[in-house]
Amino acid sequence: MSHTQEYRNPIVEQRADPWVYKHRDGYYYFTASVPEYDRIEIRRSKTLQGLGEAQPVVAWRKYDIGPLSANIWAPEIHFIDGKWYIYFAAARTTETNEGLFDHRMYVLENASSNPLEGEWEEKGQVRTRWESFALDATTFEHQGERYYVWAQKDPSIEGNSNLYISRMSNPWTLTGEQVMISTPEYDWETIGFKVNEGPAVLKRNGRIFISYSASATDHHYCMGLLTADESANLLDPDSWVKSPSPVFATDEAVGQFGPGHNSFTVSEDGQDVLVYHARNYKEIDGDPLYDPNRHTRAQILGWKEDGMPNFGVPVPDSARVKP
């Protein structure tokens, strides 16, 4: 390859659960969890690297009390049918019950052409079959249908969260079956907590890939991969094949710990890019959820001859990034 897009990591400091969307206007739109967990910010830049210097705009702030008053986590910004939407999770309290937070999933809508302007309207909670811990929703379109993928606690299944998929009747309402497509089952998915969360969708090479994150949010945090054929019934759990090993994980040799909760975008020259967070140290004082130094990073996503993605290893900080 004669020319390869290069990035210097971290792209944005102290931003976990990063979501980047490249819009048809040529801008990269960025949102992520802020360390205070109290607001949703968005920013934009003509370049991916430039997101670090871009001025953030507060789209929404948490309430003082009620179901939208604590732990605002993992926002994603999407452009659907001419409007902007932000999907996020919020809780009533920072307290846990039997190790679980009480998050539910919510949606904001903005009809402005530029989502850094205009008003964000609350469209309410995305209702699922259970009133239980739910978070990390993403959405994608396939063959004329819109789908929603998220993490949730099934009260009858041990653990923190599994991954589910459903069709949508509009950008804030599920319809029809809600199907579990992954549950923590391998050793690397169950360290500290039994977690499957943070799904991100990539359609390439006749397949649909869903990356996700597993285990506790310390250096054990890592990424797995689900794969389905593009012609398969996406609501059939048997359509999804889980890779038996993590596809992206801690690499002490390059000083990158707990990489995960990724999104996918494309580089300025059209290559696939993996955007994720990681820390550059292993030892954490206290609860890793309240350690602010999960920084947003980006690197080119490679591809194998068989059409599967090649995540490689996390690149070192402040390194030139090449596939």
Solvent accessible surface area in square Angstrom, and as a share of the most:
residue,aa,sasa,rsa
1,M,174,0.78
2,S,127,0.82
3,H,120,0.54
4,T,24,0.14
5,Q,37,0.16
6,E,57,0.25
7,Y,1,0.01
8,R,107,0.39
9,N,3,0.01
10,P,33,0.21
11,I,9,0.05
12,V,7,0.04
13,E,114,0.51
14,Q,66,0.29
15,R,31,0.11
16,A,8,0.06
17,D,13,0.07
18,P,1,0.01
19,W,26,0.09
20,V,2,0.01
21,Y,58,0.22
22,K,65,0.28
23,H,16,0.07
24,R,198,0.72
25,D,58,0.30
26,G,27,0.26
27,Y,53,0.20
28,Y,0,0.00
29,Y,0,0.00
30,F,4,0.02
31,T,1,0.00
32,A,2,0.02
33,S,2,0.02
34,V,1,0.01
35,P,42,0.27
36,E,102,0.46
37,Y,14,0.05
38,D,37,0.19
39,R,40,0.15
40,I,0,0.00
41,E,15,0.07
42,I,1,0.01
43,R,15,0.06
44,R,62,0.23
45,S,16,0.10
46,K,112,0.47
47,T,61,0.35
48,L,1,0.01
49,Q,62,0.28
50,G,19,0.18
51,L,1,0.00
52,G,28,0.27
53,E,149,0.67
54,A,19,0.15
55,Q,144,0.64
56,P,43,0.27
57,V,52,0.30
58,V,56,0.32
59,A,18,0.14
60,W,21,0.07
61,R,146,0.53
62,K,72,0.30
63,Y,104,0.40
64,D,136,0.70
65,I,148,0.75
66,G,23,0.22
67,P,56,0.35
68,L,23,0.11
69,S,11,0.07
70,A,8,0.06
71,N,5,0.03
72,I,1,0.01
73,W,22,0.08
74,A,5,0.04
75,P,2,0.01
76,E,10,0.04
77,I,0,0.00
78,H,16,0.07
79,F,39,0.16
80,I,6,0.03
81,D,137,0.71
82,G,42,0.41
83,K,76,0.32
84,W,0,0.00
85,Y,9,0.03
86,I,0,0.00
87,Y,2,0.01
88,F,7,0.03
89,A,0,0.00
90,A,0,0.00
91,A,1,0.01
92,R,150,0.55
93,T,51,0.30
94,T,72,0.42
95,E,123,0.55
96,T,71,0.41
97,N,114,0.58
98,E,170,0.76
99,G,40,0.38
100,L,34,0.17
101,F,29,0.12
102,D,41,0.21
103,H,0,0.00
104,R,48,0.18
105,M,3,0.01
106,Y,15,0.06
107,V,1,0.00
108,L,1,0.00
109,E,16,0.07
110,N,1,0.01
111,A,73,0.56
112,S,29,0.19
113,S,99,0.64
114,N,23,0.12
115,P,1,0.00
116,L,38,0.19
117,E,105,0.47
118,G,48,0.46
119,E,148,0.66
120,W,33,0.12
121,E,94,0.42
122,E,70,0.31
123,K,51,0.22
124,G,32,0.31
125,Q,37,0.16
126,V,2,0.01
127,R,150,0.55
128,T,24,0.14
129,R,131,0.48
130,W,51,0.18
131,E,104,0.47
132,S,13,0.08
133,F,18,0.07
134,A,2,0.02
135,L,5,0.03
136,D,6,0.03
137,A,7,0.05
138,T,1,0.01
139,T,8,0.05
140,F,17,0.07
141,E,78,0.35
142,H,12,0.05
143,Q,132,0.59
144,G,71,0.68
145,E,68,0.30
146,R,54,0.20
147,Y,11,0.04
148,Y,1,0.00
149,V,0,0.00
150,W,1,0.00
151,A,0,0.00
152,Q,1,0.01
153,K,31,0.13
154,D,15,0.08
155,P,88,0.55
156,S,99,0.64
157,I,54,0.27
158,E,134,0.60
159,G,20,0.20
160,N,26,0.13
161,S,3,0.02
162,N,4,0.02
163,L,0,0.00
164,Y,3,0.01
165,I,0,0.00
166,S,0,0.00
167,R,83,0.30
168,M,13,0.06
169,S,77,0.49
170,N,50,0.26
171,P,14,0.09
172,W,72,0.25
173,T,52,0.30
174,L,20,0.10
175,T,59,0.34
176,G,68,0.65
177,E,111,0.50
178,Q,34,0.15
179,V,15,0.09
180,M,63,0.28
181,I,15,0.08
182,S,6,0.04
183,T,39,0.23
184,P,17,0.11
185,E,108,0.49
186,Y,76,0.29
187,D,126,0.65
188,W,33,0.12
189,E,0,0.00
190,T,40,0.24
191,I,66,0.34
192,G,64,0.61
193,F,99,0.41
194,K,71,0.30
195,V,11,0.06
196,N,0,0.00
197,E,23,0.10
198,G,1,0.01
199,P,3,0.02
200,A,0,0.00
201,V,27,0.16
202,L,12,0.06
203,K,76,0.32
204,R,85,0.31
205,N,87,0.45
206,G,31,0.30
207,R,70,0.26
208,I,0,0.00
209,F,1,0.00
210,I,0,0.00
211,S,0,0.00
212,Y,0,0.00
213,S,0,0.00
214,A,0,0.00
215,S,1,0.01
216,A,9,0.07
217,T,23,0.14
218,D,33,0.17
219,H,49,0.22
220,H,66,0.30
221,Y,2,0.01
222,C,7,0.04
223,M,0,0.00
224,G,0,0.00
225,L,3,0.01
226,L,1,0.01
227,T,17,0.10
228,A,3,0.02
229,D,75,0.39
230,E,78,0.35
231,S,90,0.58
232,A,33,0.26
233,N,88,0.45
234,L,4,0.02
235,L,12,0.06
236,D,51,0.27
237,P,66,0.41
238,D,129,0.67
239,S,21,0.14
240,W,18,0.06
241,V,102,0.58
242,K,30,0.13
243,S,23,0.15
244,P,91,0.57
245,S,66,0.43
246,P,47,0.29
247,V,36,0.21
248,F,3,0.01
249,A,36,0.28
250,T,39,0.23
251,D,29,0.15
252,E,104,0.47
253,A,101,0.79
254,V,42,0.24
255,G,22,0.21
256,Q,1,0.01
257,F,19,0.08
258,G,3,0.03
259,P,0,0.00
260,G,0,0.00
261,H,13,0.06
262,N,3,0.02
263,S,0,0.00
264,F,23,0.10
265,T,11,0.07
266,V,45,0.26
267,S,1,0.00
268,E,62,0.28
269,D,59,0.31
270,G,57,0.55
271,Q,29,0.13
272,D,15,0.08
273,V,0,0.00
274,L,1,0.00
275,V,1,0.01
276,Y,0,0.00
277,H,1,0.00
278,A,0,0.00
279,R,5,0.02
280,N,71,0.36
281,Y,70,0.27
282,K,69,0.29
283,E,139,0.63
284,I,35,0.18
285,D,144,0.75
286,G,66,0.63
287,D,70,0.36
288,P,30,0.19
289,L,30,0.15
290,Y,113,0.43
291,D,19,0.10
292,P,55,0.35
293,N,38,0.20
294,R,13,0.05
295,H,18,0.08
296,T,1,0.01
297,R,0,0.00
298,A,0,0.00
299,Q,9,0.04
300,I,13,0.07
301,L,5,0.02
302,G,20,0.19
303,W,82,0.29
304,K,104,0.44
305,E,189,0.85
306,D,88,0.46
307,G,12,0.12
308,M,44,0.20
309,P,7,0.04
310,N,68,0.35
311,F,8,0.03
312,G,42,0.41
313,V,88,0.51
314,P,0,0.00
315,V,23,0.13
316,P,55,0.35
317,D,41,0.21
318,S,67,0.43
319,A,25,0.20
320,R,146,0.53
321,V,1,0.00
322,K,129,0.55
323,P,97,0.61
